Amino acid sequence: MDHMPENWGRPRSDVYGVYNPAIHNAGPTTHTQQPSITGTSVLAIKYNKGVMLAADNLASYGSLARFTDQERLIKVGKETVVGVSGDVSDMQYIQLLLERLIIEDNYEQDGHNLRAPHIYEYLSRVMYNRRSKIDPLWNAILVAGKKDDGSPFLGYVDLLGVTYSAPTIATGFGAYLAIPLLRKIASDDGDEKRITEQQARAALDECMKVLFYRDARSLDKYSVATVTTDGEVTIEQNVRCQDMSWRFADHIRGYGTQTM
Amino acid sequence: MFRNSYDNDSITYSPTGRLFQVEYALEAIKQGSAAVGLVSKTHAVIVALKRSAEELGSYQKKIIRIDDHLGIALAGLSPDARVLSNFMRQQAMSSRMIYNRPIPVSRVVSAIGDKAQRNTQIYGRRPYGVGLLVAGFDETGPHLFEFQPSGTVLEYFGAAIGARSQSARTYLERNFEQFHDASLEDLVLHGLRALRDTLAQDKELLAQNTSIGVVGLDLKFTLYDNDDAREWLEKLGDVGSTRGRQLPDEPEPAATEDAPVTDAPPPEETDTVEPIETDA
């Protein structure tokens, strides 16, 4: 007789396989979700004294432009900026994780602080582990700051756990529309040494304008963050696209080839 | 000292506020052979005297590499050191994997300090019976920490643990002002001289019984044993014990006496015959 009450009433192990007690404590099964409220592209470009990022202030609910005051560039610690596109509630969760990370890192006050490369590695681990559980954080994230050797740092990580680094990076629609424009001024590693802050800013403003023209889920109001290799972080808010021309809209009838 | 009625378990205080089991654990460290550590502004060095249980046996490993930037020297129960060093390696690996950075020395040392403290406050557990000298290099420079079974972790310019370590400590106290600006070679030689002072009469530092670990700026943790140790000993020159020689200002150490765990100065040790045991 089996004296263990937890085994009474169970099917035979030799016929149905050994019972896995983890079933008893398992949470709901979560699989690939759909993002609900989303942010569109985040752009970034390295320049001679740091990195500059831009992201608009729109949080869309499908095709509805639901919230126009959503800040998507996050300052982390003293010298790092994280830009997030994709699901906004997952972005807020990431913000929470990063806030806790910095708080705990500061407990010791021992002169050791987490910087951009460390935060990037941490987020990469989080994103990849979530994807491996088939329960991703539905985002594409850019991490900007400075490396240990003093040069600018820029890294990308997304919902699949894919990571890469380049002088210019953009997520979402920006990957198709903005990257070619940014690569006109910085195409290879090392090119950033020749770019000034003004040039970087001009390139980003141009790209945000192009995206507002062509990305149907974008907004003309955005924020620009600058992270310098001296360790200064500034986030300029409420920047608006300038000198746009919408006169072509006058001639449009219907969609596609319709002319009347 | 050995007739206390408050020493049955680690979690009972004596009426004078002492935890005797923790103090007894410190005695275990004094039974192990000596280890010495010191830092300059660019390097951290640990040297240790290895013991063998019998003439035909191997010498107990006294220095363990934890990571590229971290190593430890142990004195006391070496199995306890193994467990702690494996834990430190896990912590170091975790830091590299999650944050892509070498673990700051003070953090890994706090982690084992907390681990050791738990064993002094949970019924049924015994304190770790090993003392460690942790030498490492991180963003804030080279560091030397001393770890004790009580969970106390302190940073030092120079430290010594194990049998007859007071003699080494005396050498370090007399010479520590030279350490800060010393070259790596000078620092190691200071360490070896301090270690030499812990030798019993008529013993000497040999390639087989001396272990040296160094780490610093642009230098990953490197262990020198056997033939590699021989090269350092040749630089040292005189490898024999200074005990029994007529030295005017170095009295023989006095007998052991009781001492509380925390802040009091360490007691001097008895100069007994080395016990026959396999522990370091």
Interface residues (C-beta under 8 A of the other chain):
Chain A: E108 D110 G111 H112 L114 P117 H118 Y120 E121 Y122 R125
Chain B: M97 I98 Y99 N100 R101 P104 S106 R107 S110 D138 E139 T140
